[in-house]
Amino acid sequence: MTESIAVIFGGPSDEHDISILTGLQSSRILSNKYDVKNIYWSKDNKWYLVNNALESIDFVDNDDIFKKELTIKYDSESGFYLKKKKISFEVAVNACHGGPGEDGTLQSLLSLLNINYTGPSLTTSQIGMDKYVFFTLMKEIGIPVLDKHLVSKNTKPNFSGPYILKPRFGGSSIGVEVVEDYETALKLSRNSKIYSQGATVEKFLENSNDLLIGIRTYPNLDFSEIEKPIRTSSFELFSYNDKYLDNGGLEGSKRELPATISTEIESQIKKILTLFVEQIEIRGISRVDFLLHNENLYLNEVNTIPGSHALYLWQNIGKSKFELLNDMIEEAKNSVTHWSTEGSDGIALKSAKDIQSKLG
């Protein structure tokens, strides 16, 4: 009998539309082996079982997707229900980007329902989504990061502009702006709902380069090739347009893959990441973003559920999209993702002194 899995996508997030693309792609890739059930999480926080043949355009002004609304039960038969019938599956593939799909909220729900899921655990989700907490943790354990400052009228950063303004929570480069001075950052953060949960600023480094790499720890610690995105924005940032609108989306955006970088920089990236995974439990595939400026390397942020799961980063090194997704499912089967009194949530912080000694 064909094994059943679910793919969950959408969600009440600014990254809702990107999540639909990731979900539909994952569903199609996995349908060769699995009985796939597509669960659509709407912007108004409802759940629907949707047809596997839908295209992304079908989620624009199409009432057909709302015909099979699901309910959730919390009891001895917890799960998703279509009327009185439980939707049974062994693993949920989390294809939700940003907001409650990536910040630990969905992870908590699935844990309460005793459903195993792909991707980051609750703790890792919370750390990865909060840019300031992530920066603070990385700095504490001695990993090189750019100083960040929480935007507030009561405090000023201890570094000069120009600045990169970012929402404290969020991704896909939404709300990321270059500003010349701190007063402008304050005004923007007060007047846009994108920054309603807080904002950060960091130093804008001219002539820097983004370097992106995929990482997973199942079945073994494994790295993708390193990507250098080609920026087209006049502000010299890897923007939302660069990622998703130009050249047919993320997988078609302009890039060097593999990036033309020195063996020393590549070695340094992998050394930092090896230390990184000793501190943070990485499940599924994460994309880790670095900045390279004047041969100085900074870990920028981690995207714990990257667009299309960053599968394209592995395309030149013999890892098929199906293999990568299937490994995520196998990992989820073998992980304790529901509430348990045994063990921890996978985060073990070692002393900063120990980490710094390894970094040299």
N, C-alpha and C positions, 0 to 999 in steps of 0.2 A: 504494500500500500504506500502511495506517495506521501511523504511527510509534509505537513502543513506548517507554514510560517506566515507571519503578518508583516507587512511593511507599513509603518506609520509615518505620515508626512503632513505638511501644512503647519497648523498651529497659529495661535494669536500672537504673531511676531512680525516685525518689520521684514524679516527674511522669509516670510510665508511663500512667496512665489518661487524663490530659489529652492526651497524645500520640496515643492511639488516636482520640480525637475529631477532632483536627486531621488525622490521616492519612486517616480515612474521609471527612471533608468534602472534602479535597483530591482524593481519588480520584474522588469523584462529580462534582465540578466539571469535572475534566479529562477524564472519560470521554467527553464529547461530541466530543472531537477525537482523543484518543489511545487506543491500546491500553494500558490501565493494568494493571500487575502489582503487587498489594499484597504487600509483604514485611513480615511481622510479626516483630519482635524481642522475644522473651519476657523475662520478669523473670529467668529463670535462664540468660540469655545464649545462647539458641538462636534459629535463624532458620527461618521457615516461610512458604511461599507460601499465601496464604489467599484465599478466595472474595471477589470484589468486592461481593457482595450482603449481606455480613455487616453487622449493626448493632453498636453498642458493647456492648449487653447480651450479645451472643453471645460476648464475650471473658471472660465470667464463668462459670467452671465448665462449660466446653464442650470436650470432648475432640476434636471435629471439627476444630478449628483446628490441631491438632497432627499431622494426617495426612500433610502434605507437608513434611517437614523438609528444609531446604536445607543443603548443604555449601559450603565456600568453598575454591577452588583458587588457589594462587599459582604460576603458571608462564606459559608463552607464551599460554595460554588462560585467564588468570585471570578469576574471576568467581564468581557464585552458581550452584550446580548442584542440580537435582532429579534424584536418582540420577545418571545419566551425561549428562543433557541440560543444557546451559548455558541459563540464563535470560537471554535477550538483551534489552537495552534501551539507549537512547541516553543517558538522563539519569536520575539518581536524585533524587527530590524528598525532601529530608530534613525529616521532620515530627516529629523526636524532640526532646523538651524535657528539659533538665537532664541531669546525669550524663554518661555517655560519649557520648550522642547530640549533646551541645551543647558539650562541653569540648575538642574536638579529637580525641577517640579515634576516633569514627566517621569523621571527616574524614580521619584518617590511614589508616584501613582502606580507604576508597574510593579514596584517592590511590594506595595500593599496588596496588589492583586495576585502576588506570587507568580508573576510572569517574568521569565528570563528575557533579557534584552541585550542588544549589541551596544557597543560604545561605552562611554565613560560611566563610572560609578557616580553615586550621589555626591560624594566629597570632591572627586576630581571635577565634576561638572561645575560645582559652585566655585572652585578655585579658578578654573579656566575661564569662566564667564566674567568674573570680577577683575578688571584690569589692574586695579590698585592693589587688591589682595595678592594677585599673581606676582606683580612687581615686588611687593614687600617680601614675599616668600623667597623669590629668586635672589633678591639682594641679600637676605639673611643667610642663605646657604652658600653664598659666594659666587653665584653665576653672574657673569657680566650683563648688566641691564642699564638702560638709560634712566636717569632720574625722572620720576613722575610726581606730579603735584595735583592734589584734589582741588578743583576749582571752588573757591569760596571768596566772598567779599571781605572776609576777616583775615585772610592770609594771602601772601604772595609767594611765588616760587623763588627759590634761591639761585635760579639760573635765568639768563637773559633770553629774550626772544630772538628771532621769530619762533612761534610755538606750533606744535600740532595739537589741535583740540580733538578729543575723542569722547564719545559716550563712555561712562564707566562700565556699563553693561551693553553688549551688542557685538555685532560683527559685520562681515561683508562690506566693510569700508563705509557703511552708512553713517552719516554724521561726522565723518573725519574731515577736518578743515585745517588749512594753514592760516594762521593769523599772525599779524606783525607784533601785537602787544597784548598784555594781559587784560586790559580793559575791554578789548574787543572779544576776547574769550569769555569774559564775564557776561557781556551783553548777549552774546549768542547762546550761552548756556541757560540764561534766564528766559529767553524768548522762543525756545523750541522744545516741544515735547520729547524730542529725541534724547535730550539730556535730563529728562525729568527724574531719573534715578541717580543723577550725578554725572560729573564730567571730570576728565583729567587733561592736563597739558604735559607735554614733554618737549625737549629741545628739537627744533627742526634742523636736521643736518643736511645741508646742501651737498649735492653730488654723492649722496649715499646710494647704496643698492640694496634692494630686497633680495633675500635668498630664502627659498622655501624648501622644506624637506618633509616627506612623509615618514612616519615612524609607527611601528607596531611591536608588540612583545609576544604575540602568539602566531605560530607555534614556537617561535624563537624571536629574540631581539633582531629586528630587521629594519633597514633604512631604504628609502627610495633614492632615486637620483636627486640631485639638488637642482632646483629651478631658479633661474634669474628672470623675473618678469620684465618685459620691456614697457616702460611707462610712456604714456602718451599725453597725460594731463599736463597742462601748462604750469601746474603747481608742483610737478615732479613727484607726485604720489601715485602709488598703485591704487587707482580709484575703483569705485563701483562700476563705472563705465568700462574700464579696462578689463575687469574681471568677468562681467556678465552681459554687457550690451554690444561691445565691439567684437567683430570677427566670430560671431556665432556662439558666444558664451565662454565660460571658464576654460573648457578644454580647447577652444579655438583661439584664445587670447595670445598675444604676441609674447614669445618667451625664448630663452635659451634653455634647452633641456637635452643634455646636462649643461649646467652653467659653466662658463669659461672662468674658472677660478684656480688659484694655486692649490697644490696638494697640501700645503700647510694650512690654508683656510678650511679645506674640506676635512682634514684631520681634526682641526680644532672644533668644528661643528659637531662631529661625531663623538668627540671626547666629552663635550658639554652635554650632549644628549644622553650619553651613557650614564653620566652622573645624574642627569635630570630624572631618568626613569627609576633611579634608586630612591628617589624622594616622592615621586608622584606615580600612582598606579595608572598606566595607560592601557585602556582596553579598546579594541577596534583599531581604527587607523586615525591618528591625529596628524594634523599638519602644523609644523612648528616654523614660525617666521623669525628670521634673523635680519638685522641691519648690518651692512658692512660699510664703514666710513674710514677712509685713510688707513686701511689695514687693521682697524679696530672692529672687533666683532661684538654685537650685542644681541642677546636673545630678546626678541620683541614681544611675542605672545604665542599662545598655543590655541589652535582651533580644534576642539575635541570632536566636533562633527563637521568636517569641512565639506564644502559643496561637492556633490557627486562623490563623496568620501575620498576625494583626492586620488581616485584610482588612476588617473592619467599619469601621475608622477612615477608609476612603476612600469609604464608601457614598454620601455626599452630594455628591461632587465629580466624578462622571462616570467613575469607575474601577470596572469590574465585577470580581467575584471571579475570573472566568475570565481577564480581561485581566491582572490582577496576577500570577496564578500562571503564566500563559503567558509573561509577560515574564521571570519567574524562570528558566523552562526555557530560553528563548532566551539569557539571560545566561550560564547554565551551559554551554551549547554553545560559547560564545565565550570561556570562561575556561579558563586552564590550572590544573586542579585536581589533576592528578597530579604526581608528583615530577618536577622538571625542574632542569637545571643552569642554565637561562636565567632571568633576572629575579629578582624577590624575591617575598615572600609578601604584598606589598601594603601594608606598613606603613612609612611614612616619617616619622620624627619630626623636626620642625623645632625651632628653638630656642625656649625659653620666652619669651625677650625678644621675638621676632618675633610670637608669638601674643598676648602681653599687649598689644603696641602696637596690634594689630588690634582687640582687645576694648576698648581705650581705658581 
